[in-house]
Amino acid sequence: MAKGYSVFSILKHALWPETVWPEAWRKAEPKPNYDIIIIGGGGHGLATAYYLAKNHGVKNIAVLEKSYIGSGNVGRNTTIIRSNYMLGANTAFFEKSMQMWEGLSQELGFNLMVSHRGQMVIGVSPGQMDGLARRGNTMRLNGIDAELFDRKEVEKELPYLDFSKEARFPIWGGLLQPRAGTVRHDAVAWGYARAASALGVDIIENCEVTGILKSGNRVTGVQTSRGKILSDKIGIAVAGHSSHVARMAGLKLPVESHLLQAFVTEPVKPMVHHVVSWGAELFYLSQSDKGGMVFGGHIDGFNNYTQRGQFTKVKEIMECAVTLIPFMARLRLLRHWAGIQDMTPDGSPFICTTPVDGLYLNGGWCYQGFKATPASGLTFAHTIAMNEAHELNKGYELDRLMNGAALDEHGTGLRDYRQ
């Protein structure tokens, strides 16, 4: 027993605390007017407000969250961070985000539990191994860490995969990014909220935006469940609800909303020391600090806002889990949930100005939103403050789909159905 404490004193402090935990951020009430309003209190919205205050000196900022901080996708994802991209705009952007993750706990003064455990992408055909080699070479040419593994090297690193002769999809090798890994997702929301609030940002929870006010083609503010709030600059960062909120300003986006399901099992002893991805089907898995296996797969294939996944997709993802990692068949599932994803035609996001003056968009993240949080906030803050793109998000304009500049990472992908 620690010095000065007894069983009875610990019980006393648990039941009748003499002190109260301090609030991590101020409980702000909405003011009539702000220089900038950010709609959405998730990771991207909070990060944007933080960098607006820190890098651009804007302090009169409101972040409006319709529920509570951490209630949206920032608290519902599978925590993976990586920068193993091939296309130029994505390569530079996500590598910047990875670099920012490496020092973010120190910058925010909050432990985000960043774990650089590495991500191994498994190839299941010679064609996929060619694709992995090409991806790895592209990464290394851009100064990003990458190592190509043959079958024996993968087996040494990940012996729990199915390397048997009966394997449905024989493993040929893999591509490892050693700096990839995971981050505690809710800590990201709390860390950015705490830091932004300390710089003077008003974080206003339970404040749903119900309309965007305009004068001609310029925004003038928002109508909310807590009244009218005026501002000449409004940023949208609302994950799977981007098209819905943008429509309030008369803006139609090339974005659909789909569900992405995720799962976690009962805890077991530490054995999966990497993030594992699979080339036979979109499937990814890591082991949490509590010991549970956290995994997921493809989106449900139709528009949906319910956050209740469909059984056909549950079945498909479970088949992937057991096919790649046979011991998964013996684990009990603890929890299953779904987040709402913005899906764009090319699978890449938008961080940009819009045709409506004073309205800015951060959305369309598809599967990639969480890992992009720091660079997204950095570049969106620049775009709002300067009314022009940062060097890193120049490829994420709305008109790229009309100009033949699509960023389709899936089109460069690993799948080779001929094998």
Secondary structure, 3 states (H helix, E strand, C coil): CCCCCCHHHHHHHHHCCCCCCCCCCCCCCCCCECCEEEECCCHHHHHHHHHHHHHHCCCCEEEECCCCCCCCHHHCCCCEECCCCCCHHHHHHHHHHHHHHHHHHHHHCCCCCCECCCEEEEECCHHHHHHHHHHHHHHHHCCCCCEEEEHHHHHHHCCCCCCCCCCCCCCCEEEEECCCEECCHHHHHHHHHHHHHHCCCEEECCCCEEEEEEECCEEEEEEECCEEEECCCEEECCHHHHHHHHHCCCCCCCCEEEEEEEEEECCCCCCCCCEEEECCCCEEEEECCCCCEEEEEEEEEEECCCCCCCHHHHHHHHHHHHHHCHHHHHCCEEEEEEEEEEECCCCCCEEEECCCECEEEEECCCCCCHHHHHHHHHHHHHHHHHCCCCHHHHHHCHHHHCCCCCCCCHHHCCCCCCC
